[in-house]
Amino acid sequence: MARGRRHTPEQILQLLQQIEAEVARGSETPRACYLAGICESTYYRWCKEFGNMNVNQANRLNALKKENQKLKRLIA
């Protein structure tokens, strides 16, 4: 089964802003997520992970995760 497409941190933050704007206009969260093309659970998971970040912070987080994976592989 395909895992779906991967989003960059910039795309994730853009989608989160788009959904928040849609909710501010009076739309419900599930509907706003549907319009953005993601499921509601993905939205809440991204909010928890990328909540109040800017693009630079999100990129740094992604780089640290990759570095941590490499270090774990070296130790294993």
C-alpha positions as CSV (number, residue, x, y, z in Angstrom):
1,M,0.0,0.0,0.0
2,A,1.3,3.4,-0.9
3,R,2.2,5.8,2.0
4,G,1.1,8.9,0.2
5,R,3.1,11.9,-0.7
6,R,5.5,13.7,1.6
7,H,5.1,17.4,2.3
8,T,8.0,19.7,3.0
9,P,7.9,21.8,6.1
10,E,7.1,24.9,4.0
11,Q,4.1,23.1,2.5
12,I,2.9,21.9,5.9
13,L,3.0,25.4,7.4
14,Q,1.3,26.9,4.3
15,L,-1.5,24.3,4.6
16,L,-1.9,24.9,8.3
17,Q,-2.3,28.6,7.7
18,Q,-4.8,27.9,4.9
19,I,-6.9,25.7,7.2
20,E,-6.7,28.3,10.0
21,A,-7.9,31.0,7.7
22,E,-10.8,28.9,6.4
23,V,-11.8,28.1,10.0
24,A,-11.7,31.8,10.9
25,R,-14.1,32.5,8.0
26,G,-16.6,30.2,9.7
27,S,-15.9,26.8,8.1
28,E,-15.7,23.8,10.3
29,T,-12.3,22.1,10.7
30,P,-13.2,18.8,8.9
31,R,-14.4,20.8,5.9
32,A,-11.4,23.0,5.8
33,C,-9.1,20.0,5.9
34,Y,-11.0,18.4,3.1
35,L,-10.6,21.5,1.0
36,A,-6.9,21.5,1.7
37,G,-6.6,17.9,0.7
38,I,-5.6,16.3,4.0
39,C,-7.4,14.3,6.6
40,E,-8.4,15.7,9.9
41,S,-6.0,13.5,11.9
42,T,-3.1,14.7,9.8
43,Y,-4.1,18.3,10.5
44,Y,-4.1,17.7,14.3
45,R,-0.8,15.8,14.2
46,W,0.8,18.6,12.2
47,C,-0.6,21.2,14.6
48,K,1.0,19.3,17.5
49,E,4.4,19.1,15.7
50,F,4.6,22.4,13.8
51,G,2.1,24.5,15.9
52,N,3.8,27.9,16.3
53,M,6.9,27.5,14.1
54,N,8.1,29.5,11.3
55,V,9.7,28.1,8.2
56,N,13.3,28.3,9.4
57,Q,12.4,26.5,12.6
58,A,10.6,23.8,10.8
59,N,13.5,23.2,8.4
60,R,15.9,23.0,11.4
61,L,13.7,20.5,13.1
62,N,13.6,18.4,9.9
63,A,17.4,18.5,9.6
64,L,17.8,17.5,13.3
65,K,15.5,14.5,12.8
66,K,17.5,13.3,9.8
67,E,20.8,13.8,11.7
68,N,19.4,11.8,14.6
69,Q,18.4,9.0,12.3
70,K,21.9,8.8,10.9
71,L,23.5,8.7,14.3
72,K,21.1,6.0,15.5
73,R,22.1,3.9,12.4
74,L,25.8,4.4,13.3
75,I,25.3,3.2,16.8
76,A,23.2,0.2,15.8
